């Protein structure tokens, strides 16, 4: 085992603190990675605060990871020392179920092994990217194109793929009308990617305070959901709504009524509380309410290559490790444009 510096949550109510964690020795198919940047995802906050279930404290979170390969196992064929790589939300799966064989490891029927807070194949608990280094099986490591700025690449491993996957699944392209609910870490990536795919993009945000940003990022229209005229004006408008907001307080029924015939509202934000939906709002226009969770390894690599081709990266604010707790509070206050990324050299 190798000991590395990290930041960890001691409990659901205490601030994250500097500590050390252990990484396994490099196995035959493993890749050792020196982490350079790690993004802060709202999922990290939900997890460490115990909002999504029982947590194995102390826990190091972080599943938006970029760095360089420092060592490879004897049987590794996909990577070499010095290569720019990334690790996203999962580090293994059963690889045998029908979903894994279809390249949809995120939906592994045995449950994929998350980058943190999951039981690894050796029985240990996985620890995430707020750390100096990580060891991951080569099949769950991604190539990070040289053209994507290093720090801005990290959030693509979660925010990027989480929005890219449903946009691809619902075949967004020229002629599609897409609404993005919320302009945060996920939302700003959804706008960029939908625009690059050729869609007509509308941002639905609580207020107009980020309107200038939304239009700069690629939105064609921007509405405030707090304006009582917004939802009546948008009835029967969209083919796809990508809801990035992790709140059950949204007016899901009003949003559903903005869908056209066979339109879909897909949720990529994950509120801890149940949501309320009137079924008659689904009957009209044969609307669908769906969910989507990250993407498989193949699709994640496709997303990274797509972003490189179209000059897409996350808008980030780089912070030092001692600013993590402050950053958490700012995320909860929607005070970030649009993703915090930790410089792990400061651990």
C-alpha positions as CSV (number, residue, x, y, z in Angstrom):
1,X,0.0,0.0,0.0
2,X,1.1,3.6,-0.7
3,X,0.2,6.5,1.6
4,X,-0.9,9.8,-0.1
5,X,-2.1,13.1,1.1
6,X,-5.9,13.8,0.9
7,X,-8.8,15.8,2.3
8,X,-11.6,13.7,3.9
9,X,-14.9,14.2,5.7
10,X,-14.8,12.8,9.2
11,X,-18.6,12.9,9.6
12,X,-21.8,14.3,8.1
13,X,-21.5,17.5,10.2
14,X,-17.8,18.3,10.4
15,X,-15.7,20.2,7.9
16,X,-13.4,18.2,5.6
17,X,-9.8,18.0,7.0
18,X,-6.4,17.2,5.7
19,X,-5.4,13.6,6.2
20,X,-3.7,10.6,4.5
21,X,-5.2,7.6,2.7
22,X,-3.8,4.4,1.3
23,X,-3.7,3.4,-2.3
24,X,-3.1,-0.2,-3.4
25,X,0.0,-1.3,-5.2
26,X,-0.2,-1.3,-9.0
27,X,-1.6,-4.6,-10.2
28,X,-1.2,-6.3,-13.6
29,X,-4.0,-4.2,-15.2
30,X,-3.8,-1.1,-13.1
31,X,-2.8,2.4,-13.9
32,X,-1.3,4.7,-11.2
33,X,-2.2,8.3,-11.7
34,X,-0.7,11.5,-10.1
35,X,-3.8,13.7,-9.7
36,X,-3.3,17.3,-10.8
37,X,-6.9,18.6,-10.5
38,X,-10.1,17.4,-9.0
39,X,-13.5,19.0,-9.5
40,X,-16.0,19.6,-6.8
41,X,-19.4,18.1,-7.7
42,X,-22.7,18.7,-5.9
43,X,-22.8,14.9,-5.5
44,X,-19.7,15.1,-3.3
45,X,-21.6,17.4,-0.9
46,X,-24.7,15.2,-0.9
47,X,-22.6,12.2,-0.1
48,X,-20.4,13.6,2.7
49,X,-23.4,15.2,4.4
50,X,-25.2,11.8,4.4
51,X,-28.1,13.0,2.2
52,X,-28.0,10.0,-0.1
53,X,-27.6,7.2,2.5
54,X,-25.1,5.7,4.9
55,X,-21.5,6.9,4.5
56,X,-18.3,5.0,5.4
57,X,-16.5,7.8,7.3
58,X,-13.8,9.0,7.1
59,X,-14.3,9.5,3.4
60,X,-12.3,11.2,0.6
61,X,-14.7,12.2,-2.2
62,X,-14.1,13.6,-5.7
63,X,-14.9,11.9,-9.1
64,X,-13.8,14.5,-11.5
65,X,-10.1,13.6,-11.8
66,X,-7.3,14.5,-14.2
67,X,-3.6,13.7,-13.9
68,X,-0.7,11.9,-15.4
69,X,0.1,8.2,-15.6
70,X,3.1,7.4,-13.3
71,X,3.1,3.6,-13.5
72,X,1.3,0.8,-15.4
73,X,0.9,-2.8,-14.6
74,X,2.5,-5.6,-16.6
75,X,-0.6,-6.3,-18.6
76,X,-1.6,-2.7,-19.4
77,X,-1.9,-2.0,-23.1
78,X,-4.0,1.2,-23.2
79,X,-1.8,3.7,-21.4
80,X,1.8,4.6,-20.8
81,X,3.7,6.7,-18.3
82,X,3.4,10.4,-18.8
83,X,0.0,10.3,-20.6
84,X,-2.8,12.7,-19.7
85,X,-5.7,10.8,-18.3
86,X,-8.9,11.1,-16.3
87,X,-11.1,9.1,-13.9
88,X,-14.8,9.7,-13.6
89,X,-17.6,8.4,-11.3
90,X,-16.8,4.7,-11.4
91,X,-13.7,2.6,-11.2
92,X,-15.1,-0.9,-11.9
93,X,-18.1,-3.0,-12.7
94,X,-19.0,-6.7,-13.1
95,X,-18.2,-6.5,-16.8
96,X,-20.4,-9.6,-17.4
97,X,-24.1,-8.4,-17.2
98,X,-26.0,-7.4,-20.3
99,X,-25.6,-3.7,-19.5
100,X,-21.8,-3.9,-19.1
101,X,-21.5,-5.9,-22.3
102,X,-23.5,-3.2,-24.0
103,X,-20.9,-0.6,-22.9
104,X,-23.3,0.9,-20.3
105,X,-21.2,0.1,-17.2
106,X,-22.9,2.9,-15.3
107,X,-26.0,0.7,-15.2
108,X,-24.2,-2.5,-14.2
109,X,-26.9,-4.9,-12.9
110,X,-24.6,-5.8,-10.0
111,X,-23.9,-2.2,-9.3
112,X,-20.9,-0.4,-10.6
113,X,-18.1,0.4,-8.2
114,X,-18.1,4.1,-7.5
115,X,-14.9,6.2,-7.3
116,X,-15.6,6.8,-3.7
117,X,-17.7,5.3,-0.9
118,X,-18.1,1.9,-2.6
119,X,-16.8,-1.5,-1.8
120,X,-13.9,-2.3,-4.1
121,X,-13.0,-5.8,-5.5
122,X,-10.5,-6.2,-2.7
123,X,-13.0,-5.4,0.0
124,X,-11.7,-1.9,0.8
125,X,-13.7,1.3,0.5
126,X,-12.9,3.4,-2.5
127,X,-11.5,6.8,-1.9
128,X,-11.9,9.7,-4.4
129,X,-9.9,12.4,-6.1
130,X,-9.3,15.0,-3.3
131,X,-5.9,13.3,-3.0
132,X,-2.5,13.2,-4.5
133,X,-2.8,9.9,-6.4
134,X,-5.1,7.1,-7.4
135,X,-4.8,3.5,-8.8
136,X,-7.5,2.4,-11.2
137,X,-8.0,-0.5,-13.6
138,X,-7.1,0.5,-17.2
139,X,-10.6,-0.2,-18.4
140,X,-11.9,2.7,-16.3
141,X,-9.3,5.3,-17.2
142,X,-9.9,7.9,-19.9
143,X,-7.6,9.7,-22.3
144,X,-7.7,13.5,-21.9
145,X,-7.0,15.3,-25.2
146,X,-4.2,17.7,-25.1
147,X,-6.3,20.5,-26.6
148,X,-8.5,20.7,-23.5
149,X,-7.1,22.9,-20.7
150,X,-6.0,20.6,-17.9
151,X,-8.0,22.1,-15.0
152,X,-11.0,22.7,-17.2
153,X,-11.0,19.0,-18.3
154,X,-11.7,17.7,-14.8
155,X,-15.4,18.5,-14.6
156,X,-16.0,16.9,-17.9
157,X,-15.6,13.5,-16.1
158,X,-18.9,14.1,-14.4
159,X,-20.7,17.3,-15.4
160,X,-19.7,16.8,-19.1
161,X,-20.7,13.1,-19.4
162,X,-23.8,13.5,-17.3
163,X,-25.2,16.1,-19.7
164,X,-23.7,14.6,-22.9
165,X,-25.2,11.2,-22.4
166,X,-28.9,12.2,-22.4
167,X,-28.4,14.7,-25.2
168,X,-27.0,11.8,-27.3
169,X,-29.5,9.3,-26.2
170,X,-32.5,11.5,-27.2
171,X,-30.7,12.2,-30.5
172,X,-30.4,16.0,-30.1
173,X,-29.3,17.7,-33.3
174,X,-30.2,20.5,-35.7
175,X,-33.9,21.2,-35.4
176,X,-34.1,20.0,-31.8
177,X,-35.5,22.4,-29.2
178,X,-33.8,21.8,-25.9
179,X,-34.4,23.5,-22.5
180,X,-31.8,23.4,-19.8
181,X,-33.2,23.9,-16.2
182,X,-30.5,25.6,-14.1
183,X,-27.3,27.2,-15.1
184,X,-24.8,25.7,-12.7
185,X,-22.0,23.1,-13.0
186,X,-24.2,20.7,-15.0
187,X,-26.3,23.3,-16.7
188,X,-23.5,25.3,-18.3
189,X,-22.1,22.1,-19.8
190,X,-25.6,21.1,-21.1
191,X,-25.9,24.5,-22.8
192,X,-22.4,24.2,-24.4
193,X,-22.9,20.6,-25.6
194,X,-26.5,21.1,-26.9
195,X,-25.4,24.2,-28.8
196,X,-22.5,22.3,-30.4
197,X,-24.9,19.5,-31.4
198,X,-26.9,22.1,-33.3
199,X,-30.0,22.5,-31.1
200,X,-32.0,25.6,-30.3
201,X,-31.2,26.0,-26.6
202,X,-33.3,27.7,-23.9
203,X,-32.1,28.2,-20.4
204,X,-34.8,28.1,-17.6
205,X,-33.4,29.7,-14.5
206,X,-34.9,31.1,-11.3
207,X,-33.9,34.6,-12.2
208,X,-32.2,36.5,-15.1
209,X,-29.0,37.2,-13.2
210,X,-27.0,34.7,-15.3
211,X,-28.7,35.7,-18.6
212,X,-25.6,37.2,-20.1
213,X,-23.5,34.1,-19.3
214,X,-26.2,31.8,-20.7
215,X,-26.2,33.6,-24.0
216,X,-22.4,33.7,-24.1
217,X,-22.3,29.9,-23.4
218,X,-24.5,29.2,-26.4
219,X,-28.2,29.6,-25.3
220,X,-30.6,31.1,-27.8
221,X,-33.2,32.1,-25.2
222,X,-33.2,32.7,-21.5
223,X,-36.3,32.8,-19.2
224,X,-36.8,33.3,-15.5
225,X,-39.0,30.6,-14.0
226,X,-40.0,33.1,-11.2
227,X,-41.7,35.2,-13.9
228,X,-45.4,34.1,-13.9
229,X,-45.6,34.7,-17.7
230,X,-42.8,32.2,-18.5
231,X,-44.5,28.8,-18.3
232,X,-47.7,29.9,-20.1
233,X,-45.6,31.3,-22.9
234,X,-43.6,28.1,-23.3
235,X,-46.4,25.5,-23.3
236,X,-45.8,22.8,-26.1
237,X,-42.3,24.2,-27.0
238,X,-39.5,21.7,-26.2
239,X,-38.4,18.3,-27.5
240,X,-36.2,17.7,-24.5
241,X,-35.8,19.3,-21.1
242,X,-32.5,18.6,-19.2
243,X,-33.2,19.3,-15.6
244,X,-29.9,19.8,-13.8
245,X,-31.3,21.1,-10.5
246,X,-31.0,19.0,-7.4
247,X,-34.2,20.3,-5.8
248,X,-37.6,18.8,-5.4
249,X,-39.1,22.3,-5.1
250,X,-39.3,22.8,-8.9
251,X,-42.7,23.0,-10.5
252,X,-42.3,19.7,-12.4
253,X,-45.9,19.9,-13.7
254,X,-45.4,23.3,-15.3
255,X,-42.1,22.1,-16.8
256,X,-43.8,19.0,-18.2
257,X,-46.4,21.1,-19.9
258,X,-43.7,22.9,-22.0
259,X,-43.0,19.6,-23.8
260,X,-44.1,19.0,-27.4
261,X,-45.6,15.7,-28.6
262,X,-43.4,12.8,-27.5
263,X,-41.2,15.2,-25.6
264,X,-39.0,14.1,-22.6
265,X,-38.0,15.7,-19.4
266,X,-34.8,14.0,-18.2
267,X,-33.5,14.6,-14.7
268,X,-29.7,14.6,-14.1
269,X,-29.9,16.5,-10.9
270,X,-30.7,14.3,-8.0
271,X,-32.8,15.8,-5.1
272,X,-32.7,13.8,-1.9
273,X,-36.5,14.3,-1.5
274,X,-39.3,12.8,-3.6
275,X,-40.8,14.9,-6.3
276,X,-44.5,15.6,-7.0
277,X,-45.9,15.0,-10.5
278,X,-49.5,15.0,-11.8
279,X,-49.9,12.0,-14.1
280,X,-52.3,14.0,-16.4
281,X,-49.4,16.2,-17.3
282,X,-47.7,13.1,-18.8
283,X,-50.9,12.1,-20.7
284,X,-50.9,15.3,-22.6
285,X,-48.6,15.1,-25.7
286,X,-47.5,11.6,-24.6
287,X,-44.8,13.2,-22.5
288,X,-42.1,11.3,-20.7
289,X,-40.3,11.9,-17.4
290,X,-37.0,10.2,-17.3
291,X,-33.6,10.0,-15.5
292,X,-30.1,9.6,-16.7
293,X,-26.9,8.7,-14.8
294,X,-23.5,9.6,-16.2
295,X,-22.3,7.4,-19.1
296,X,-20.3,4.3,-19.9
297,X,-16.6,4.4,-20.5
298,X,-16.9,4.3,-24.2
299,X,-19.4,7.2,-24.3
300,X,-17.3,9.2,-21.8
301,X,-14.3,8.9,-24.1
302,X,-16.6,9.9,-27.0
303,X,-17.6,13.0,-25.0
304,X,-14.0,14.0,-24.3
305,X,-13.1,13.7,-28.0
306,X,-16.3,15.6,-28.9
307,X,-15.4,18.4,-26.5
308,X,-11.9,18.6,-27.9
309,X,-13.2,18.8,-31.5
310,X,-15.6,21.6,-30.6
311,X,-13.4,23.6,-28.3
312,X,-15.6,22.8,-25.3
313,X,-14.3,22.8,-21.7
314,X,-15.8,23.6,-18.3
315,X,-15.7,27.2,-16.9
316,X,-13.8,26.7,-13.7
317,X,-12.5,28.5,-10.6
318,X,-9.3,26.9,-9.4
319,X,-9.0,26.7,-5.6
320,X,-6.4,25.4,-3.1
321,X,-7.2,22.5,-0.8
322,X,-7.7,24.7,2.2
323,X,-10.6,26.4,0.4
324,X,-12.7,23.2,0.0
325,X,-15.1,23.8,2.8
326,X,-15.7,27.4,1.8
327,X,-16.3,26.2,-1.8
328,X,-18.9,23.7,-0.5
329,X,-20.9,26.6,1.0
330,X,-20.5,28.6,-2.2
331,X,-21.8,25.7,-4.3
332,X,-24.9,25.5,-2.0
333,X,-25.4,29.3,-2.5
334,X,-25.0,29.0,-6.3
335,X,-21.9,31.3,-6.0
336,X,-19.6,29.7,-8.6
337,X,-19.2,30.2,-12.3
338,X,-19.3,27.3,-12.9
339,X,-17.2,24.6,-11.3
340,X,-14.7,24.6,-8.5
341,X,-11.5,22.6,-9.3
342,X,-9.0,21.8,-6.6
343,X,-5.3,22.2,-7.4
344,X,-4.0,19.0,-5.7
345,X,-0.5,20.4,-5.5
346,X,-1.8,22.4,-2.5
347,X,-2.8,19.3,-0.5
